Amino acid sequence: MTDATSLAKLRQNILEPVESIRLQRFIIPFQSENIKDFPENRNLVTESSSGASAVRVGNTLVLSPDDITDSGIDRTTIHPDMIGKNYKFVYGTGSFIFSNVRKPAKPSEGIFGLNKLNLETKKVQTLNVDKGLFPGEPVFVPAKSKTTEEDEGVVLCPVESAVKDQKNFLWIIDAKSWKELGRAEFSNRIPGMMHSVFVPDE
């Protein structure tokens, strides 16, 4: 991918096919700190719904990922309280830079949009934006009320505009229903490739 997007080729307007960004999940067994305690040549991943594997070969643990989705998805985020836990939902942008150069993109793949991915069902919900709008890195903000629902909250996503007279804006989405709640327009331009952070006022 690095060679395909080199400065020399970009200057010549050469766009070569590159592999789409995919979401993958590795599972690492932590039953013991000593690798010799694991049996050899057997998948140590016990989660039946996962396609991931972890196999001990001598003194090496060989990991293979579970391919969550073939659709291009990038700049992912989750509920902050679920970091290090078995979370269900992932939110991310469509990888519009590297996706589907070989073939036309399907609207359902969210090339110019925001995706909500259910890791249990591997189903993707997509909200697309109009042509010329580029979503940045989303941030999940949990609801203030105590709830057991992992997707109870909002997703905030900066959107950069390349459309004349269209301002950049903050996209506000209900994470549970996956419907737009509103937009807050910016008077200045915001870089589309910057990382995002939410800082609460308390």
N, C-alpha and C positions, 0 to 999 in steps of 0.2 A: 504494500500500500504506500510505503514511503517513496518508492521509486515512481509509482504511478502519479503521485501528486507533487513531484519535484518542481522547484521553481522554474527550471529550464522548460519543462513541458507545459507548465501553466502559462509561461510567457508566449508559447507557441499555440496556445489555446487547444492543447491536446488533452482530451479527457479519456483516459483508459478505463476499462471495466475493472472494478475492485470489489472485493467481497463485502457484502452488507454487514453492518454491525449487528450482532445477535446477542440476546441475553442468555447467558449460561449460568448454571449453578453447580458448584462443587460441594461435596459433602466429605468432611474430614473426620474420621473416627478418633475419639479422644479417650477411649476406654483405658488406655495405659500409655505411660511415657516411654516405655521400652518397646521398640518395634518388634523385638523377638517374642513378645507375648502374643502377637497376632498370628493366626494360622496363615500359611503361605498359599498362594494361588487360589484364593477364594474371595469373592466380593464381600467386603466388610460393611457395605451400606445395607442397613436393614429396612430402610423406608421403601415400602413396596411400590409406592406411586412414583418414585424417582427413577430416572434413567441413568443417574450418576453411578459411578463405581469407584471403589478404593481397594486395590489389590496389593498385598505384600509380595514382592519378588526379591528374595534375599534380604538385604538391609535397606531396601528402597520401597516406599509406598507410592504406587503408581495411581494417579487420580485421573479419571475421565469425567467430563461434565455432563450434566443433563441439559440438552438443548430445550430451553423454555419456549422460545418462539423463533420462527424464521423471519418474521417481520423486522425491519430495521427499527431499533429502539435504542436511544442514547440518553445520556445525562439523567440517570435514574435517581429516584429518591423514595424513601419509605417513611412510615410513621416513626418519629424520633425515639419513641419509647420502645420500639420493636428492634432496635439495633442489638445484634447479638442473640436475638430470639427467633423462634420459628414464625416468621411473618407470612401473611397471606397476599398482600397487595403491593405492587410496585407501580410507580408513576414515572413516565419518561417521555421525552420528545421523540418524534419520528426522525430517524437519522437521514435527513434530507441531503446531506453532503455526499455520503458514500453509498446510499441505497439504490438498488435497481438501475444501475447504469446499463446492464445488459438487456433489460426489457422494460417496457413502460410500467410505471408504478400504478398500483391499484389504489383507489381512494381509501379503501378499508385499511390499508397498511399505514396510514397516518404519516405520510412523508412530510407534510406540512401541517403538523398538528400535535396533539397531546394524547398519550395513551395511558390507560389504566389496565394493568395486567393482573389477573387472578392466577396465582401460582398453583392453586389446587386444581383448577379446571383448565388452565392454560388458555383461557379466553381473553381476548383483548377488546376493550371498549375504546373508541376513538372519537375525539372532537377535532375536526379539521378547521383550519383558518383559510381565509381567502388567499388567492395567488399574490405573491409579493410580500407576505407576512411570514416572519420566521420566529417561532417560539424558542425561548432560551431555556435555561435550566429551571425546572419546577421545584417548589418547596412545599412540603406538606405541613400544614398548621393544624394541630389537633383542636377539637372543640374544647372550650373551657370547662364545660360540665363533665363530670366523671361518667365515663361510659365504657362498656366492654366491647363496643364495636370498633374494630381497627380502622375502618374508613370513615369514622365520624369526624368531620373537619372540612377544611377547604384546601385546595391546591392553588398556590399563587405562581403565576408564570409570566415573566417579562416577555413581551413580543416586540421584535424589531420590525419596522416597516420600511420597505423599499418602494412604496407606492407614493406618488406625488400627492401632497396635501393630506396624507394619512399619518397621524401622529403615532409614535410608539405608545404602548400602553401596558398596564398590568392586568393580566387575565385572571379573573377570580372564578373558580369552579367548585361546585359542591362535590366533594370527593365521593359521597355515597351514591347520589343519583347520577353523577357524572353529567351534570347540566351546568351551563354558564349562569353565574349569578350576576356578573357585571364586569365593567372595564373601567380602569382609572387611567386617564390619558396623561402623558408626560409632555411638558413643554419643550424638553430637550431630548436629544437622541440618546439611546442607551445601546451599548455594544451587545450584539446578539450572542457572542461566544463566551461571555463572562459567567463565572459561577455565581450562584445566588445564595443568600442567607436571610433568614428571618430573625429579627431581634425583638422579642416582646418588650412591652413598656413596663413590665413589673418583674 
